Amino acid sequence: MLFGIMGSLGLFLYGMKVMSSGIQKTAGSRFQRALGFMTGTRISGILTGFAVTAIIQSSSAATVMVVSFVNAGLLTLTQAIGVIMGANIGTTVTAWIVSLVGFTLSISALALPAVGLGFIASFVKGKYQNAGEVILGFGLLFLGLDFLTKAMPTQSAEQWRFLASVTDLGVFSILIGTGIGLVLTLLVHSSSASTAIILTMAHNTLIPYEMAAAMILGANIGTTLDAALAAIGAKTAARQAALVHILFNVIGTVWALLFFKFLLILVDRVSPEGVTARLAMLHTVFNVLNTLLFLPFVKPFARLVTVLVKDDGSVPQAYTLPYQSGSMQDTPELNILRAEKEIRDMAELVFTMYRRIREPLRNPGEGSMAEAEIAALLEEAKAREQLADDMREELTRFLIECTRQQLSRESEHRVSQLLRILANLEDMTDDCYGVVLILERSVKKGLTFKRKEIEAMNPYLALVETFLTLVREHLSGSPGDLRAGELRQAEELKKELDKSRSRLKKLGRKRIEAGQDVKTELLFIDLVRRIEQLGDSCGNIAELLTRRQ
């Protein structure tokens, strides 16, 4: 019996995973718009949290992603509260699916054809492939539920009669049920799975309705474990977001237990017939009421959490980007959004480095920079270049981890695009650092660039800055391909860069031929080459952003 229950639960969870993966692939690019919707009003955050959780079929995975988004700076704590509220409502969808389909229709007549049809469609390339995964997962999920219903004993089973001793103890039975629901969810790491088990036990009359209701309330506390684990070692804001999830569910469960009888009366009045439908309605009513109670107090709630989890002021010793996912459900499509944000930060780092190296070249003069000034600039550039190296290493590992999950073709193309953009950005930090080294060499050897040379270079430097600004602004906006206007601007900038580069090289050669100091002119040509490589990298990124899948 135990192995039958374990196998059935495994099939149920695997079906949920396959179905969630197929839906995520279908949704794919829409997650970017969903993220933008999250950052709107409280209501839009709740709706987004509901929609995302309904798609990925796991409030734990959704909340883990919210914690990681807060850690990455994509969401504020106040915005995260609304999304977490919506995620708790979204997780009730699974209970309704199980209740309305799993125990009312002939599952074998529905599940087996779905498995067959979905399996065939999942091998057909094109738009039907992802739909095939959804159908296949749907079939496996309900096949697992069918096996679970048959494997789960009824109230008359001898080995399960110990439950009878704890189901008729009044208030203590309710508290015991809450504890069982909490522990069960901690064990299976999925409130959706534990809810399916509770519904099956109630359907088989193994436990009474009141105890099953208490177990569902306990499951709401157990589902906070993954968010708490994701916050370990994270920034203060992420730990605060995890605490929001814990307090929201714990406080909600406490008031629901205090008014348990009244809650059940309300559910009975609005619920359709059947114990499983009443339990699904209880799950929904509880989470909706809890959200409505907390909604007016979002800002005070956020202030309370910031008091409980204070910023310790510690600075991370090294750049890290851990791959976050729920224990049962992977969310690679959502993780790509985190990578995009980090790459935008890296583009900002490149822009800052470039602006700093332009300062000593912006105002040409016969005098050179002071040694102390160039030493400070060199130390600053070296630190930023090292940070860029660390970011590339961590982001490459992170994006490769995304590709190990099942992605849509569009998302696979996007990851490949991001990896190449990442390489070009890191090359640009190397070139910026190289420019500073050239400036340091000119100071140490007493080689001074002539005013005419610097003045000739400044238009080229301005073109590179304009190109870099275009790339930076685009990465900060829509992560897709360049729009028509941006594409035309990129092409024009690339042509201008090629013309300016040729003029600068000719200038250097002519000055050498005219008898100017060879060491100074060769150093100037090296400087032009470094700036040229910066322009080439901008062009490479623009070209990557124009490639269609």
TIVEXTOR-23193 format. One record per residue (C-alpha): residue in three letters; chain; x, y, z. Coordinates in nm, 2 decimals. Example, Ala and Ser with C-alpha at 12.3 -4.5 7.8 and 13.67 -1.06 7.14 Angstrom:
residues 2
ala/A/1.23/-0.45/0.78
ser/A/1.37/-0.11/0.71
//
This chain:
residues 549
met/A/0.00/0.00/0.00
leu/A/0.28/0.24/0.09
phe/A/0.47/0.18/-0.23
gly/A/0.14/0.21/-0.43
ile/A/0.08/0.56/-0.27
met/A/0.44/0.66/-0.33
gly/A/0.43/0.56/-0.69
ser/A/0.10/0.72/-0.75
leu/A/0.22/1.04/-0.59
gly/A/0.54/1.03/-0.80
leu/A/0.33/1.00/-1.12
phe/A/0.10/1.28/-1.01
leu/A/0.40/1.51/-0.94
tyr/A/0.58/1.42/-1.27
gly/A/0.26/1.49/-1.46
met/A/0.24/1.83/-1.29
lys/A/0.60/1.90/-1.38
val/A/0.55/1.81/-1.75
met/A/0.23/2.01/-1.77
ser/A/0.39/2.31/-1.60
ser/A/0.69/2.29/-1.84
gly/A/0.47/2.28/-2.14
ile/A/0.26/2.58/-2.02
gln/A/0.58/2.77/-1.94
lys/A/0.72/2.71/-2.29
thr/A/0.39/2.82/-2.44
ala/A/0.38/3.14/-2.23
gly/A/0.76/3.20/-2.28
ser/A/0.80/3.56/-2.40
arg/A/0.48/3.67/-2.22
phe/A/0.67/3.64/-1.88
gln/A/0.85/3.96/-1.96
arg/A/0.52/4.15/-1.99
ala/A/0.40/3.97/-1.67
leu/A/0.71/4.10/-1.49
gly/A/0.62/4.45/-1.60
phe/A/0.26/4.40/-1.48
met/A/0.40/4.28/-1.14
thr/A/0.56/4.62/-1.08
gly/A/0.23/4.81/-1.12
thr/A/-0.04/4.85/-0.86
arg/A/-0.12/4.61/-0.58
ile/A/-0.41/4.47/-0.77
ser/A/-0.20/4.41/-1.08
gly/A/0.06/4.24/-0.86
ile/A/-0.20/4.01/-0.71
leu/A/-0.34/3.92/-1.06
thr/A/0.01/3.85/-1.19
gly/A/0.09/3.63/-0.89
phe/A/-0.23/3.44/-0.95
ala/A/-0.17/3.40/-1.32
val/A/0.20/3.29/-1.29
thr/A/0.12/3.04/-1.01
ala/A/-0.18/2.90/-1.21
ile/A/0.07/2.85/-1.50
ile/A/0.36/2.69/-1.32
gln/A/0.12/2.50/-1.08
ser/A/0.32/2.57/-0.77
ser/A/0.30/2.86/-0.52
ser/A/0.63/2.75/-0.38
ala/A/0.81/2.79/-0.71
ala/A/0.64/3.12/-0.77
thr/A/0.73/3.26/-0.43
val/A/1.09/3.14/-0.47
met/A/1.11/3.34/-0.79
val/A/0.96/3.64/-0.62
val/A/1.23/3.62/-0.35
ser/A/1.50/3.59/-0.62
phe/A/1.34/3.89/-0.81
val/A/1.35/4.10/-0.49
asn/A/1.71/3.99/-0.44
ala/A/1.80/4.10/-0.79
gly/A/1.62/4.43/-0.76
leu/A/1.35/4.35/-1.01
leu/A/1.08/4.39/-0.75
thr/A/1.05/4.61/-0.43
leu/A/0.93/4.45/-0.11
thr/A/0.59/4.63/-0.14
gln/A/0.54/4.49/-0.49
ala/A/0.65/4.14/-0.38
ile/A/0.37/4.14/-0.11
gly/A/0.10/4.18/-0.38
val/A/0.25/3.90/-0.59
ile/A/0.28/3.66/-0.30
met/A/-0.08/3.72/-0.21
gly/A/-0.18/3.64/-0.57
ala/A/0.04/3.33/-0.57
asn/A/-0.15/3.20/-0.27
ile/A/-0.48/3.24/-0.45
gly/A/-0.33/3.09/-0.77
thr/A/-0.23/2.77/-0.59
thr/A/-0.60/2.69/-0.53
val/A/-0.64/2.62/-0.91
thr/A/-0.49/2.28/-0.87
ala/A/-0.74/2.18/-0.59
trp/A/-1.03/2.28/-0.82
ile/A/-0.89/2.08/-1.12
val/A/-0.85/1.78/-0.90
ser/A/-1.19/1.82/-0.73
leu/A/-1.39/1.89/-1.05
val/A/-1.22/1.64/-1.28
gly/A/-1.04/1.39/-1.07
phe/A/-1.34/1.26/-0.87
thr/A/-1.63/1.33/-1.10
leu/A/-1.52/1.19/-1.43
ser/A/-1.39/0.86/-1.54
ile/A/-1.02/0.93/-1.51
ser/A/-0.89/0.64/-1.71
ala/A/-1.13/0.73/-2.00
leu/A/-0.98/1.08/-1.99
ala/A/-0.62/1.03/-1.89
leu/A/-0.51/0.75/-2.11
pro/A/-0.62/0.92/-2.44
ala/A/-0.45/1.24/-2.32
val/A/-0.13/1.06/-2.25
gly/A/-0.13/0.90/-2.60
leu/A/-0.23/1.22/-2.78
gly/A/0.01/1.43/-2.58
phe/A/0.30/1.19/-2.64
ile/A/0.25/1.19/-3.01
ala/A/0.21/1.57/-3.03
ser/A/0.52/1.63/-2.82
phe/A/0.73/1.48/-3.09
val/A/0.58/1.70/-3.37
lys/A/0.80/2.00/-3.43
gly/A/0.62/2.34/-3.43
lys/A/0.35/2.50/-3.23
tyr/A/0.18/2.17/-3.14
gln/A/0.49/2.04/-2.95
asn/A/0.44/2.25/-2.64
ala/A/0.07/2.18/-2.64
gly/A/0.15/1.81/-2.66
glu/A/0.35/1.84/-2.34
val/A/0.06/2.02/-2.17
ile/A/-0.18/1.74/-2.27
leu/A/0.07/1.47/-2.18
gly/A/0.13/1.62/-1.84
phe/A/-0.24/1.66/-1.78
gly/A/-0.30/1.29/-1.86
leu/A/-0.01/1.17/-1.64
leu/A/-0.13/1.40/-1.35
phe/A/-0.48/1.25/-1.35
leu/A/-0.35/0.90/-1.41
gly/A/-0.14/0.94/-1.10
leu/A/-0.45/1.07/-0.92
asp/A/-0.65/0.77/-1.03
phe/A/-0.38/0.53/-0.90
leu/A/-0.36/0.74/-0.57
thr/A/-0.74/0.71/-0.52
lys/A/-0.72/0.33/-0.56
ala/A/-0.40/0.29/-0.35
met/A/-0.54/0.50/-0.07
pro/A/-0.73/0.29/0.18
thr/A/-1.08/0.36/0.30
gln/A/-1.19/0.41/0.66
ser/A/-1.25/0.04/0.71
ala/A/-0.88/-0.04/0.65
glu/A/-0.73/-0.20/0.96
gln/A/-0.39/-0.04/0.94
trp/A/-0.54/0.31/0.91
arg/A/-0.78/0.29/1.21
phe/A/-0.53/0.48/1.42
leu/A/-0.67/0.80/1.25
ala/A/-1.00/0.73/1.42
ser/A/-0.84/0.80/1.76
val/A/-0.74/1.16/1.66
thr/A/-1.04/1.26/1.44
asp/A/-1.29/1.29/1.73
leu/A/-1.11/1.51/1.98
gly/A/-1.28/1.84/1.90
val/A/-1.05/2.13/1.90
phe/A/-0.74/1.90/1.94
ser/A/-0.84/1.72/1.62
ile/A/-0.83/2.05/1.43
leu/A/-0.49/2.13/1.57
ile/A/-0.36/1.78/1.50
gly/A/-0.49/1.81/1.14
thr/A/-0.32/2.14/1.10
gly/A/0.01/1.99/1.21
ile/A/-0.03/1.69/0.98
gly/A/-0.10/1.92/0.68
leu/A/0.21/2.12/0.77
val/A/0.43/1.82/0.80
leu/A/0.29/1.65/0.49
thr/A/0.36/1.96/0.28
leu/A/0.72/1.98/0.42
leu/A/0.78/1.62/0.32
val/A/0.65/1.64/-0.04
his/A/0.76/2.00/-0.09
ser/A/0.44/2.09/-0.28
ser/A/0.12/2.22/-0.14
ser/A/-0.05/2.11/-0.46
ala/A/0.05/1.75/-0.40
ser/A/-0.04/1.76/-0.03
thr/A/-0.38/1.91/-0.12
ala/A/-0.43/1.63/-0.37
ile/A/-0.35/1.37/-0.10
ile/A/-0.58/1.54/0.15
leu/A/-0.87/1.55/-0.11
thr/A/-0.81/1.18/-0.19
met/A/-0.82/1.09/0.18
ala/A/-1.14/1.29/0.23
his/A/-1.29/1.13/-0.08
asn/A/-1.21/0.78/0.05
thr/A/-1.37/0.88/0.39
leu/A/-1.04/0.81/0.56
ile/A/-1.06/1.15/0.74
pro/A/-1.37/1.36/0.82
tyr/A/-1.43/1.69/0.64
glu/A/-1.34/1.91/0.94
met/A/-1.00/1.75/0.98
ala/A/-0.93/1.76/0.61
ala/A/-1.01/2.14/0.62
ala/A/-0.76/2.18/0.90
met/A/-0.49/1.99/0.71
ile/A/-0.54/2.22/0.41
leu/A/-0.48/2.52/0.64
gly/A/-0.17/2.35/0.78
ala/A/-0.05/2.30/0.42
asn/A/-0.05/2.67/0.37
ile/A/0.22/2.71/0.64
gly/A/0.42/2.42/0.50
thr/A/0.45/2.57/0.16
thr/A/0.66/2.86/0.29
leu/A/0.96/2.63/0.34
asp/A/1.10/2.67/-0.01
ala/A/1.09/3.06/0.01
ala/A/1.27/3.04/0.34
leu/A/1.54/2.82/0.20
ala/A/1.58/3.04/-0.11
ala/A/1.64/3.34/0.12
ile/A/1.93/3.18/0.31
gly/A/2.24/3.38/0.22
ala/A/2.05/3.63/0.01
lys/A/2.03/4.01/0.04
thr/A/1.82/4.17/0.32
ala/A/1.53/4.25/0.08
ala/A/1.50/3.89/-0.02
arg/A/1.50/3.77/0.34
gln/A/1.22/4.02/0.41
ala/A/1.02/3.89/0.11
ala/A/1.05/3.54/0.24
leu/A/0.93/3.65/0.59
val/A/0.63/3.82/0.42
his/A/0.53/3.48/0.28
ile/A/0.57/3.31/0.61
leu/A/0.39/3.57/0.81
phe/A/0.11/3.60/0.56
asn/A/0.04/3.23/0.57
val/A/0.09/3.18/0.94
ile/A/-0.12/3.48/1.05
gly/A/-0.39/3.38/0.79
thr/A/-0.39/3.02/0.93
val/A/-0.42/3.15/1.29
trp/A/-0.73/3.36/1.23
ala/A/-0.88/3.09/1.02
leu/A/-0.84/2.84/1.31
leu/A/-0.98/3.10/1.55
phe/A/-1.29/3.14/1.34
phe/A/-1.29/2.78/1.20
lys/A/-1.66/2.70/1.25
phe/A/-1.77/3.03/1.09
leu/A/-1.53/2.97/0.80
leu/A/-1.68/2.63/0.74
ile/A/-2.04/2.77/0.75
leu/A/-1.94/3.03/0.49
val/A/-1.78/2.77/0.27
asp/A/-2.09/2.54/0.30
arg/A/-2.32/2.82/0.18
val/A/-2.12/2.90/-0.13
ser/A/-1.98/2.56/-0.23
pro/A/-2.12/2.30/-0.46
glu/A/-2.21/1.96/-0.33
gly/A/-1.94/1.70/-0.25
val/A/-1.66/1.69/0.01
thr/A/-1.38/1.75/-0.24
ala/A/-1.56/2.05/-0.39
arg/A/-1.61/2.20/-0.04
leu/A/-1.24/2.15/0.04
ala/A/-1.14/2.32/-0.28
met/A/-1.38/2.61/-0.20
leu/A/-1.24/2.63/0.15
his/A/-0.89/2.66/0.00
thr/A/-1.00/2.94/-0.23
val/A/-1.22/3.13/0.03
phe/A/-0.94/3.12/0.29
asn/A/-0.68/3.26/0.05
val/A/-0.91/3.53/-0.10
leu/A/-1.03/3.64/0.25
asn/A/-0.67/3.65/0.38
thr/A/-0.57/3.86/0.08
leu/A/-0.86/4.10/0.13
leu/A/-0.77/4.14/0.50
phe/A/-0.40/4.21/0.43
leu/A/-0.46/4.43/0.12
pro/A/-0.53/4.76/0.30
phe/A/-0.22/4.71/0.52
val/A/0.04/4.64/0.27
lys/A/0.26/4.93/0.35
pro/A/0.24/4.89/0.74
phe/A/0.31/4.52/0.68
ala/A/0.62/4.60/0.47
arg/A/0.74/4.84/0.75
leu/A/0.69/4.56/1.01
val/A/0.89/4.32/0.81
thr/A/1.17/4.57/0.76
val/A/1.18/4.62/1.14
leu/A/1.19/4.24/1.20
val/A/1.46/4.18/0.94
lys/A/1.70/4.48/0.94
asp/A/1.97/4.55/0.69
asp/A/2.30/4.44/0.86
gly/A/2.50/4.67/0.62
ser/A/2.72/4.38/0.51
val/A/2.87/4.39/0.16
pro/A/2.90/4.07/-0.04
gln/A/3.26/3.97/-0.08
ala/A/3.21/3.84/-0.44
tyr/A/2.95/3.85/-0.71
thr/A/2.72/3.54/-0.70
leu/A/2.41/3.45/-0.88
pro/A/2.25/3.12/-0.75
tyr/A/2.00/2.95/-0.97
gln/A/1.67/2.94/-0.78
ser/A/1.38/2.71/-0.83
gly/A/1.11/2.54/-0.63
ser/A/1.19/2.20/-0.50
met/A/0.93/2.03/-0.72
gln/A/0.90/2.28/-1.01
asp/A/1.16/2.44/-1.22
thr/A/1.10/2.79/-1.36
pro/A/1.37/2.84/-1.63
glu/A/1.16/3.09/-1.83
leu/A/1.14/3.32/-1.52
asn/A/1.50/3.27/-1.44
ile/A/1.59/3.41/-1.78
leu/A/1.44/3.74/-1.67
arg/A/1.68/3.75/-1.37
ala/A/1.97/3.69/-1.61
glu/A/1.85/3.98/-1.84
lys/A/1.84/4.21/-1.54
glu/A/2.20/4.12/-1.44
ile/A/2.32/4.17/-1.80
arg/A/2.15/4.52/-1.80
asp/A/2.36/4.59/-1.48
met/A/2.67/4.47/-1.66
ala/A/2.59/4.71/-1.95
glu/A/2.56/4.99/-1.70
leu/A/2.90/4.89/-1.56
val/A/3.06/4.91/-1.91
phe/A/2.90/5.25/-1.97
thr/A/3.04/5.38/-1.64
met/A/3.38/5.25/-1.72
tyr/A/3.37/5.41/-2.06
arg/A/3.26/5.75/-1.93
arg/A/3.55/5.74/-1.68
ile/A/3.81/5.67/-1.95
arg/A/3.67/5.95/-2.16
glu/A/3.73/6.21/-1.89
pro/A/4.11/6.24/-1.93
leu/A/4.06/6.24/-2.31
arg/A/3.77/6.49/-2.33
asn/A/3.98/6.80/-2.27
pro/A/4.30/6.78/-2.48
gly/A/4.61/6.96/-2.36
glu/A/4.98/6.94/-2.39
gly/A/5.02/6.84/-2.03
ser/A/4.97/6.48/-1.91
met/A/4.77/6.34/-1.62
ala/A/4.92/6.34/-1.28
glu/A/5.06/6.00/-1.17
ala/A/4.83/5.99/-0.86
glu/A/4.53/6.06/-1.08
ile/A/4.61/5.79/-1.33
ala/A/4.70/5.54/-1.04
ala/A/4.35/5.60/-0.89
leu/A/4.18/5.56/-1.23
leu/A/4.38/5.24/-1.29
glu/A/4.28/5.09/-0.95
glu/A/3.91/5.18/-1.01
ala/A/3.92/5.03/-1.37
lys/A/4.09/4.71/-1.24
ala/A/3.82/4.66/-0.97
arg/A/3.54/4.70/-1.23
glu/A/3.71/4.48/-1.48
gln/A/3.74/4.21/-1.22
leu/A/3.37/4.25/-1.13
ala/A/3.28/4.21/-1.50
asp/A/3.49/3.89/-1.51
asp/A/3.31/3.75/-1.21
met/A/2.97/3.85/-1.36
arg/A/3.04/3.68/-1.69
glu/A/3.15/3.36/-1.51
glu/A/2.85/3.35/-1.28
leu/A/2.60/3.46/-1.55
thr/A/2.74/3.20/-1.80
arg/A/2.70/2.93/-1.54
phe/A/2.35/3.05/-1.46
leu/A/2.23/3.06/-1.82
ile/A/2.38/2.72/-1.89
glu/A/2.18/2.59/-1.59
cys/A/1.87/2.74/-1.76
thr/A/1.94/2.54/-2.07
arg/A/1.95/2.22/-1.87
gln/A/1.58/2.27/-1.81
gln/A/1.32/2.23/-2.08
leu/A/1.30/2.56/-2.27
ser/A/1.09/2.67/-2.57
arg/A/1.28/2.73/-2.89
glu/A/1.23/3.10/-2.85
ser/A/1.39/3.09/-2.50
glu/A/1.68/2.88/-2.62
his/A/1.75/3.14/-2.89
arg/A/1.73/3.41/-2.62
val/A/1.98/3.23/-2.39
ser/A/2.22/3.19/-2.68
gln/A/2.18/3.56/-2.76
leu/A/2.24/3.66/-2.40
leu/A/2.56/3.45/-2.38
arg/A/2.71/3.63/-2.68
ile/A/2.60/3.97/-2.55
leu/A/2.76/3.88/-2.22
ala/A/3.09/3.79/-2.39
asn/A/3.09/4.12/-2.58
leu/A/3.02/4.33/-2.27
glu/A/3.30/4.16/-2.09
asp/A/3.54/4.22/-2.38
met/A/3.44/4.59/-2.36
thr/A/3.55/4.61/-1.99
asp/A/3.88/4.45/-2.10
asp/A/3.92/4.72/-2.36
cys/A/3.83/5.00/-2.12
tyr/A/4.09/4.87/-1.88
gly/A/4.34/4.84/-2.17
val/A/4.28/5.22/-2.25
val/A/4.37/5.30/-1.89
leu/A/4.69/5.09/-1.91
ile/A/4.79/5.29/-2.23
leu/A/4.73/5.61/-2.05
glu/A/4.94/5.49/-1.75
arg/A/5.22/5.40/-1.99
ser/A/5.21/5.74/-2.15
val/A/5.24/5.90/-1.80
lys/A/5.52/5.68/-1.68
lys/A/5.73/5.72/-2.00
gly/A/5.65/6.09/-2.04
leu/A/5.48/6.04/-2.38
thr/A/5.23/6.32/-2.44
phe/A/4.95/6.29/-2.70
lys/A/4.92/6.61/-2.92
arg/A/4.61/6.82/-2.90
lys/A/4.54/6.76/-3.27
glu/A/4.54/6.38/-3.22
ile/A/4.31/6.40/-2.93
glu/A/4.08/6.64/-3.10
ala/A/4.07/6.41/-3.40
met/A/3.98/6.11/-3.17
asn/A/3.70/6.28/-2.98
pro/A/3.43/6.25/-3.25
tyr/A/3.52/5.88/-3.27
leu/A/3.49/5.85/-2.89
ala/A/3.15/6.03/-2.90
leu/A/3.03/5.79/-3.17
val/A/3.13/5.49/-2.95
glu/A/2.95/5.65/-2.65
thr/A/2.64/5.70/-2.86
phe/A/2.65/5.34/-2.98
leu/A/2.70/5.21/-2.62
thr/A/2.41/5.43/-2.50
leu/A/2.18/5.28/-2.77
val/A/2.28/4.92/-2.66
arg/A/2.24/5.01/-2.29
glu/A/1.90/5.17/-2.33
his/A/1.78/4.88/-2.54
leu/A/1.88/4.62/-2.29
ser/A/1.71/4.83/-2.02
gly/A/1.39/4.83/-2.22
ser/A/1.24/4.54/-2.42
pro/A/1.49/4.25/-2.43
gly/A/1.39/4.14/-2.78
asp/A/1.52/4.25/-3.12
leu/A/1.60/4.60/-3.21
arg/A/1.31/4.81/-3.33
ala/A/1.32/4.95/-3.68
gly/A/1.43/5.30/-3.57
glu/A/1.70/5.16/-3.34
leu/A/1.82/4.93/-3.62
arg/A/1.86/5.22/-3.86
gln/A/2.05/5.42/-3.60
ala/A/2.28/5.12/-3.52
glu/A/2.36/5.08/-3.89
glu/A/2.44/5.45/-3.94
leu/A/2.66/5.45/-3.63
lys/A/2.85/5.15/-3.75
lys/A/2.92/5.32/-4.09
glu/A/3.03/5.64/-3.91
leu/A/3.26/5.44/-3.69
asp/A/3.43/5.27/-3.98
lys/A/3.49/5.60/-4.15
ser/A/3.63/5.77/-3.83
arg/A/3.85/5.47/-3.76
ser/A/4.01/5.49/-4.11
arg/A/4.08/5.86/-4.07
leu/A/4.25/5.81/-3.73
lys/A/4.47/5.53/-3.85
lys/A/4.58/5.74/-4.15
leu/A/4.65/6.03/-3.91
gly/A/4.88/5.82/-3.70
arg/A/5.07/5.68/-4.00
lys/A/5.12/6.03/-4.15
arg/A/5.26/6.17/-3.83
ile/A/5.51/5.88/-3.81
glu/A/5.61/5.95/-4.18
ala/A/5.64/6.32/-4.10
gly/A/5.91/6.25/-3.84
gln/A/5.71/6.27/-3.52
asp/A/5.81/6.07/-3.21
val/A/5.76/5.71/-3.30
lys/A/5.69/5.58/-2.95
thr/A/5.42/5.84/-2.90
glu/A/5.25/5.77/-3.23
leu/A/5.26/5.39/-3.19
leu/A/5.10/5.44/-2.84
phe/A/4.84/5.66/-3.00
ile/A/4.77/5.38/-3.26
asp/A/4.73/5.13/-2.98
leu/A/4.48/5.37/-2.82
val/A/4.28/5.39/-3.14
arg/A/4.28/5.01/-3.17
arg/A/4.14/4.97/-2.82
ile/A/3.87/5.23/-2.89
glu/A/3.80/5.06/-3.22
gln/A/3.75/4.72/-3.04
leu/A/3.49/4.89/-2.82
gly/A/3.30/5.01/-3.12
asp/A/3.32/4.66/-3.28
ser/A/3.18/4.51/-2.96
cys/A/2.89/4.75/-2.97
gly/A/2.83/4.66/-3.34
asn/A/2.84/4.29/-3.25
ile/A/2.57/4.34/-2.98
ala/A/2.35/4.54/-3.22
glu/A/2.39/4.26/-3.48
leu/A/2.29/4.00/-3.22
leu/A/1.98/4.20/-3.13
thr/A/1.88/4.21/-3.50
arg/A/1.89/3.83/-3.56
arg/A/1.56/3.66/-3.57
gln/A/1.52/3.30/-3.44
//
